[in-house]
Amino acid sequence: MRVVVQRVKNAKCIINNNVYSEIDNGLLLLVGFTEGDNEADLAYFAKKIVKMRIFCDNLDKLNLSILDIRGKILSISQFTLYGWPYNGNRPSFTKALNYDEANLLYQKFNQLLNEMVEVKTGIFGANMQIELTNDGPLTILLDSNDIKEVYYGK
């Protein structure tokens, strides 16, 4: 599982030239899945994301979480996070989890997040345009392989 976490002043998902969902002051998540991802990964990342102190306090220090600022999340599915661009000029997406399994994990991930903070989404598998104002810019990449190495000595 990979999640690109972007702190944003605003973000919107546009589908068929219409605004499908939008947020102000929160996080834009680009979310992708691969073989071996599981519900433990979803739970770990959901908690990590909502508790991550990446918003500024009144001293301009990164001490606040999305919960503290009462922000929102825009979660967008993005299988291309598992694109492999190193063999030739066309990326391979064979490391991305198949559509049905990835969709189930994505829906469950958003449910877990939504238990803690308001979550808006795009449409899984749709052609979407994402507009955002990255705040900072502050962008963090979370990868389930990293936590497996740290916690399970992979």
Number of C-alpha atoms within 10 A of each C-alpha: 26 23 23 19 19 25 24 24 17 20 23 22 23 17 16 10 9 10 14 16 18 21 22 17 20 26 29 32 23 19 21 24 28 20 13 10 18 13 11 10 19 21 14 14 22 19 13 13 20 20 15 14 17 20 22 13 14 8 7 8 11 13 14 16 20 22 18 13 13 11 20 23 30 26 25 25 23 22 24 17 19 19 14 16 11 9 8 8 8 10 13 15 16 14 15 20 20 14 12 9 13 24 18 11 20 22 14 15 20 21 16 18 21 15 10 14 17 17 22 19 20 22 15 17 13 12 11 21 15 17 12 17 16 18 16 11 9 13 17 12 11 17 16 21 16 14 15 12 10 10 9 9 8 9
